[in-house]
């Protein structure tokens, strides 16, 4: 499962980057639509969840194996 989370985090990060670039370009040429403000938010939420999981994972594994703190 950790491999799937890491892979999805990478792909969603690339998608998020493209959406943010499109968003910035739309604002630069004054063609931004109101829904464009909220388009990156689901991707950002997923990145936050998977990023926190990957951050905490080494600490949980070390704790389970009985390693030093």
C-alpha positions as CSV (number, residue, x, y, z in Angstrom):
1,X,0.0,0.0,0.0
2,X,2.9,2.4,0.7
3,X,4.1,2.0,-2.8
4,X,0.7,2.9,-4.2
5,X,0.5,5.9,-2.0
6,X,3.9,7.1,-3.0
7,X,3.1,6.6,-6.7
8,X,-0.2,8.4,-6.4
9,X,1.4,11.2,-4.6
10,X,3.9,11.8,-7.4
11,X,1.2,11.7,-10.1
12,X,-1.2,14.0,-8.2
13,X,1.7,16.4,-7.6
14,X,2.4,16.6,-11.3
15,X,-1.3,17.1,-12.0
16,X,-1.5,19.8,-9.3
17,X,1.5,21.6,-10.8
18,X,-0.1,21.7,-14.2
19,X,-3.4,22.9,-12.8
20,X,-1.6,25.7,-10.9
21,X,0.3,26.8,-14.0
22,X,-2.9,26.9,-16.0
23,X,-4.6,28.8,-13.1
24,X,-1.8,31.4,-13.1
25,X,-1.9,31.8,-16.8
26,X,-5.6,32.3,-16.8
27,X,-5.3,35.0,-14.1
28,X,-2.4,36.7,-16.0
29,X,-4.6,37.1,-19.1
30,X,-7.7,38.0,-17.0
31,X,-9.7,35.0,-18.3
32,X,-10.1,33.4,-14.9
33,X,-13.4,31.8,-14.1
34,X,-14.7,31.6,-10.4
35,X,-14.5,27.7,-10.4
36,X,-10.8,27.9,-11.3
37,X,-10.0,29.2,-7.8
38,X,-11.2,25.9,-6.3
39,X,-9.9,23.4,-8.9
40,X,-6.5,22.7,-7.2
41,X,-8.0,22.2,-3.7
42,X,-9.0,18.4,-4.0
43,X,-5.5,17.7,-5.3
44,X,-3.9,19.8,-2.6
45,X,-5.9,17.9,0.0
46,X,-4.8,14.5,-1.4
47,X,-1.2,15.7,-1.4
48,X,-1.5,16.8,2.2
49,X,-2.9,13.4,3.3
50,X,-0.4,11.3,1.4
51,X,2.5,13.6,2.4
52,X,1.7,13.3,6.0
53,X,1.4,9.5,5.7
54,X,4.8,9.3,4.1
55,X,6.3,11.7,6.7
56,X,5.0,9.6,9.6
57,X,5.6,6.2,8.1
58,X,9.4,5.9,9.1
59,X,8.6,6.8,12.7
60,X,5.8,4.2,12.9
61,X,8.0,1.5,11.4
62,X,10.9,2.3,13.8
63,X,8.5,2.2,16.7
64,X,7.1,-1.2,15.6
65,X,10.5,-2.7,15.2
66,X,11.6,-1.5,18.7
67,X,14.3,0.8,17.4
68,X,15.8,3.7,19.3
69,X,13.9,7.0,19.4
